[in-house]
Amino acid sequence: MKAIVYHTYGSPDVLHLADVPQPAPARGEILVQVRAASVGYGEVAVRNFASISPREFNMPSLFWLLARFSFGLRKPANPILGNEFAGVVAAIGEGVTRFKVGDAVFGYRGQMMGTYAEYLCLPADGMVAPLPPQLGFIEAAVVPYGALTALTLLRRLNIQPGQRVLVNGASGRIGTFALQIARHLGAEVTAVCGTARVDYVRALGARRVLDYTRDDFTRDDTRYDFILDILGRSSFAACRRVLTPQGVYFPISFKLPAVLAMLRTRGTAGQRVHLGISDEKPADMATIASMVAAGTLTAQVDRSFPLAEAAAAHRYYESAGRAGNVALVVAE
Ligand SMILES: NC(=O)c1ccc[n+]([C@@H]2O[C@H](COP(=O)([O-])OP(=O)(O)OC[C@H]3O[C@@H](n4cnc5c(N)ncnc54)[C@H](OP(=O)(O)O)[C@@H]3O)[C@@H](O)[C@H]2O)c1
């Protein structure tokens, strides 16, 4: 089968189309013919991991070290990138009853990667769900990572109807779903994003949209019950002014100062810092699928590229001109 492989870390030029052995489903597994995969923060970071210093990494240095070992110290441990997919079940292993050949599915591979390929195998009871008819393969391929991360992280906040939530970084993979899930919970959402994506984010249901190139939400008059900061570009100190007295600052990406602020404010009745790591489970993928089917979650793709042009897709993703999600079409 064809796959995009890379054997050294680096620029998009390290990605090449190659022939690799097609996997066969073991007992309890399904073989998926991949129709679409995605290009996102994860793929770009893993492709280029040797050049990302602990300082540039958006998480604590210990996480950087663990990621370095897990992705491969000197060269990529897994030569096939890609953590999201949408496709069709092409074969089932012994004992599989949940899916049958021909079923349309979408799913998430996380750090196992391997979706930049014509076929992949995964456990039938893993992070995979039937594709809701509302989504085409290309749109479905940009849902799982962001939606699962947003769902599992927001679940811990106990957001109530009528509360005010600000999402700083609302136009990206996690932020678009955090916005939609918070809104679904009845929150009044203020979204912060770059100029190019203001209209897109407004269409997702944000009550107010601020442009981070012009507006500083920490100087605003509105008070928020929750501030979710996707890239951790603000700080608890700066956000305190615009948090309610019991307001929670939740940087999804965080460094040591946020950890210290979390420890300082833990257990207090006043404003506090919450930190969390997403811990998605297979049942969460089914929840995502039902939220898409109910029209609660939606996704758009700005541009898609054929699998063979994965390097161009990565270049576009990293360019200043990118207006939204980027997908790879693996098979028509
Ligand atoms: N805690 C966890 O468990 C967990 C799990 C997964 C990932 N993460 C972290 O999440 C981050 C990736 O999130 P993602 O995949 O959603 O990234 P993404 O798709 O690249 O989105 C980034 C968002 O940040 C916005 N942004 C860029 N510069 C900004 C600024 N100066 N101020 C405010 N917003 C700004 C972007 O807006 P525009 O595009 O409109 O400019 C976009 O909305 C990584 O740092 C990763 O470490 C955390």
PDBQT file of the ligand as one rigid body, heavy atoms in Angstrom, charges set to zero:
ROOT
HETATM    1  N1  LIG A 401      -3.816  19.706  27.978  1.00  0.00    +0.000 N 
HETATM    2  C1  LIG A 401      -3.910  18.746  27.079  1.00  0.00    +0.000 C 
HETATM    3  O1  LIG A 401      -4.263  17.604  27.382  1.00  0.00    +0.000 OA
HETATM    4  C2  LIG A 401      -3.582  19.022  25.637  1.00  0.00    +0.000 A 
HETATM    5  C3  LIG A 401      -3.935  18.052  24.667  1.00  0.00    +0.000 A 
HETATM    6  C4  LIG A 401      -3.640  18.300  23.344  1.00  0.00    +0.000 A 
HETATM    7  C5  LIG A 401      -2.989  19.491  22.985  1.00  0.00    +0.000 A 
HETATM    8  N2  LIG A 401      -2.654  20.388  23.963  1.00  0.00    +0.000 N 
HETATM    9  C6  LIG A 401      -1.972  21.644  23.591  1.00  0.00    +0.000 C 
HETATM   10  O2  LIG A 401      -2.855  22.349  22.731  1.00  0.00    +0.000 OA
HETATM   11  C7  LIG A 401      -2.083  23.143  21.842  1.00  0.00    +0.000 C 
HETATM   12  C8  LIG A 401      -2.558  22.938  20.412  1.00  0.00    +0.000 C 
HETATM   13  O3  LIG A 401      -3.920  23.300  20.325  1.00  0.00    +0.000 OA
HETATM   14  P1  LIG A 401      -4.661  23.216  18.909  1.00  0.00    +0.000 P 
HETATM   15  O4  LIG A 401      -4.379  21.888  18.307  1.00  0.00    +0.000 OA
HETATM   16  O5  LIG A 401      -6.051  23.675  19.076  1.00  0.00    +0.000 OA
HETATM   17  O6  LIG A 401      -3.807  24.284  18.091  1.00  0.00    +0.000 OA
HETATM   18  P2  LIG A 401      -4.210  25.098  16.769  1.00  0.00    +0.000 P 
HETATM   19  O7  LIG A 401      -5.200  24.351  15.965  1.00  0.00    +0.000 OA
HETATM   20  O8  LIG A 401      -2.897  25.455  16.150  1.00  0.00    +0.000 OA
HETATM   21  O9  LIG A 401      -4.938  26.402  17.317  1.00  0.00    +0.000 OA
HETATM   22  C9  LIG A 401      -4.217  27.423  17.961  1.00  0.00    +0.000 C 
HETATM   23  C10 LIG A 401      -5.194  28.534  18.309  1.00  0.00    +0.000 C 
HETATM   24  O10 LIG A 401      -4.482  29.556  19.011  1.00  0.00    +0.000 OA
HETATM   25  C11 LIG A 401      -4.773  30.805  18.379  1.00  0.00    +0.000 C 
HETATM   26  N3  LIG A 401      -3.660  31.732  18.601  1.00  0.00    +0.000 N 
HETATM   27  C12 LIG A 401      -2.492  31.845  17.927  1.00  0.00    +0.000 A 
HETATM   28  N4  LIG A 401      -1.767  32.848  18.455  1.00  0.00    +0.000 NA
HETATM   29  C13 LIG A 401      -2.493  33.366  19.492  1.00  0.00    +0.000 A 
HETATM   30  C14 LIG A 401      -2.272  34.427  20.417  1.00  0.00    +0.000 A 
HETATM   31  N5  LIG A 401      -1.173  35.155  20.408  1.00  0.00    +0.000 N 
HETATM   32  N6  LIG A 401      -3.241  34.684  21.330  1.00  0.00    +0.000 NA
HETATM   33  C15 LIG A 401      -4.384  33.956  21.360  1.00  0.00    +0.000 A 
HETATM   34  N7  LIG A 401      -4.645  32.931  20.506  1.00  0.00    +0.000 NA
HETATM   35  C16 LIG A 401      -3.698  32.654  19.588  1.00  0.00    +0.000 A 
HETATM   36  C17 LIG A 401      -5.027  30.482  16.941  1.00  0.00    +0.000 C 
HETATM   37  O11 LIG A 401      -5.790  31.524  16.335  1.00  0.00    +0.000 OA
HETATM   38  P3  LIG A 401      -5.725  31.882  14.751  1.00  0.00    +0.000 P 
HETATM   39  O12 LIG A 401      -5.438  30.595  14.025  1.00  0.00    +0.000 OA
HETATM   40  O13 LIG A 401      -7.082  32.444  14.457  1.00  0.00    +0.000 OA
HETATM   41  O14 LIG A 401      -4.614  32.866  14.597  1.00  0.00    +0.000 OA
HETATM   42  C18 LIG A 401      -5.853  29.199  17.100  1.00  0.00    +0.000 C 
HETATM   43  O15 LIG A 401      -7.177  29.516  17.437  1.00  0.00    +0.000 OA
HETATM   44  C19 LIG A 401      -0.635  22.711  21.995  1.00  0.00    +0.000 C 
HETATM   45  O16 LIG A 401       0.072  23.709  22.692  1.00  0.00    +0.000 OA
HETATM   46  C20 LIG A 401      -0.716  21.432  22.772  1.00  0.00    +0.000 C 
HETATM   47  O17 LIG A 401       0.414  21.262  23.620  1.00  0.00    +0.000 OA
HETATM   48  C21 LIG A 401      -2.955  20.190  25.262  1.00  0.00    +0.000 A 
ENDROOT
TORSDOF 0
